Amino acid sequence: MIRSFRRLAWRPVVAAFLLVGGVAGAQPRQPDAFAAGSAAFQQGDYARALRLFEDARAAGADTAALEYNIGVCQYRLGEYVLAEATFGELAARYPAFRALAQYNRGLALLALQRRNEAGVAFGVAHAEGDERLAALAASALTDLAETPETPTAAHWMGYFSAAVGHDDNVALVDQLSLPATVAADSALTELLGYASRKFAAHVPVRLDLSAYAVRYADDHAFDQDSLRADALFQWTLGRAWRLEAGPYFANSTLGGDGFERTLGAQAHALRTVGERLTFDVRFFYDDIDSPTARFDFIAGHRERLRFGLERNDADRRLRVAYEFESQDRADPGVSPERNRLTLNLSQRTGGRWFIDGGVAHRTSRYDGLAVPRNERLVELTVGARRELNRGWLLNLDYRWADNDSNVALFGYTSRRVTAGLSRAF
């Protein structure tokens, strides 16, 4: 019984990988997007592969190979509801791929704990498939008969990074205004962790958990910790639109004291445009308070609206985004209206190295003050990444910022450099 259960858990991963090669030869009319998607798949970047395959489909490609690879990516990403629908449509539209599509549909149904329907799909694959496929389907049917219904183990994806560095303006104000007891610059250590899991249901749900901590060696008053949890319900509209929305909760500390506690809601719509472009729009609403009396001035709410356009090629990613932000806090000194424009580029340089860079321009208006304050922030970032063994990345980052303000206290420049390691799990 234990042996058959292990076979059941092992087969979907191996079968899904082997079978993608079985149809890759029949390439669609958009070879660049298809080839880039195939390369991303081989690198294990299933999210990017799916986006590229869908770009090809949105541009007019309509082949069994493309539909199959989209289904495999959805399966790899844990989007079992979408994968089951994709393989079902593939079976209906392309009789020559009916057995192959039904077998993979059975795998998706099995992940959804819809065992009876999975058995029917495996039965079709066994009756109509070639010798290899029939054998796989027969083994799956045997495992279904021998293995009791058991909840599927949680499938988590995650990311972790650790870095050390130096920041020459930890307070982000004019350094000449700081008291002698407050360090203007400091060495720093920072940690970031992220975990995500998708739950299969009629409306798929994704749970995201993240944590961040930074410690300043020379001034612990600016040490920060933050935790956040997001629950996102996901839908698709046609072949081009993806939607997700849901609540989130965040809590942060500053200098060891409770700082900001946020209960918010967000909505995100994403649409593919042509072969390589993706357009997205996000809206956030935050209700904010503080668990510590001395930070009561930050209580209030915030709205943000963000638009983005991204182009993805095989070795390059270019993104431009615009964000509008409005705040209404207890203290007008922390209630700006902001506009921010960003441009980011990531490029593989050959071998194991990547470089990335960005420029951002932000304007802030504090109209509720007795003397209104206006600020203009310019940020430049440069980074380099190197792939190491066992999935680790070496990260080198530099950020320069200049904030111009009509109030001298809030005019500043800052430079921050870090080096660290990261890994996706």
Order of alpha helices (4+ residues) and beta strands (2+ residues): alpha-alpha-alpha-alpha-alpha-alpha-alpha-alpha-beta-beta-beta-beta-beta-beta-beta-beta-beta-beta-beta-beta-beta-beta
